[in-house]
Amino acid sequence: RRVLFRSISLYIRSKLTISHQSLNLIRSKLIKLGISKHLITEYFDREEIDELEPAYQSIVRKWERWSGLEPTARRQKAYQFLVRRGFSYTIAKQAVEKCVEG
């Protein structure tokens, strides 16, 4: 069980830092890999995971690409992009605000 938790931890950390994926997307991928929902829930209950940084990292390059858009259209595109990738609206809003602040 301890080894499995370590494997789950490494998988989640790599998806957060390299692929900048949301926790919802990671959860569904773990289930598809055959990890039990109970074990996944137990892991997420034990670990404190910040989802803001992966959201910010996934939007920062797109943010520059959308620089020609009006500010409201740019924000809307960013919100939609992040929510489609599985981030909650709250996290998406925080990531977009971080982009706006620079």
N, C-alpha and C positions, 0 to 999 in steps of 0.2 A: 504494500500500500504506500509506503514511504517512497519507494522508487517510482511508483506511478505518479505520485504528487510531484516529484521532482521533474519527471518527464512532462507533465502537464504544465508546470511552471516554465520550463525552458521553451516549450511550444508557444505559450501565451506571450512570453517576453519577446520572442523572435517576431511574432506576428504584430505586436505593438510597436516595436522599434524599427523593424526593417520594412514591413508591409504597411504599417500605419493603419491597421484594421481596427474596427470597433469591437467592443466586448460582445455585442450581440452576434456579430458575424463569426467571431472566434468560437463562441458557445455553440453555434450551429455546426461549425466545422468539426468541433470535438465530438459532437453527437454523431455526425456522419462517419467519424473515424471509429466509432464503437465504444466511446467512453460513456459510462452511465450518467444520466442526468443528475442522479443523487451525488455522485462523486464530483461532478462539475460544480454543482451548487455548493457543496461542502468546501471546495477549493476557493470559490469566489467569496464565501462567507468569511473564510480565514484571512484572505489576502486583501490588502488595501491597494487598489490599482487605479492610477490616475489615467483617465481617458482623454483629458484635454490635450495633452501633448501630441498623441497620435493624430487627433483630429486636426490640430494646428499644422502639423507636419504634412498631412495629406492635402491641405488646402493652400499652403503658402505659395507653391509654384503656380497653381491655377489662379490665385489672387493676382499675381503679376500679369498673367496672360489676359485677365479681364480688366486691366487698367483703363482701357478705352471706353468702358461702359459707364453709364451714369451710376452714382453711388448706390441708389436704391436697387437698381437692376443688378449691380455687382454683388451686393449683399444677398439678394434673392437667389442668384445663381449659386452662391457659396452655400447658403442654407440647404438648398435642394440637393446639391452635390453630396454634402455630408450626411444628410438624412437618408439618401439613397444608399450610402455606404454603411448604414446601420447605426449611426450615431444618433443619440436623442436630440431633440430640438434644443434643449438646455445646453448641452455640450456644444452643439453646432453654433449656437448664439455666442457662447463664450469664446470659441475659436475664431469666429468672424470678428468679434470685438478686439481680440488680440491682434488680428491682421490690420484692422483699421488703426489701432494705436501705433502700429509699426513694429 
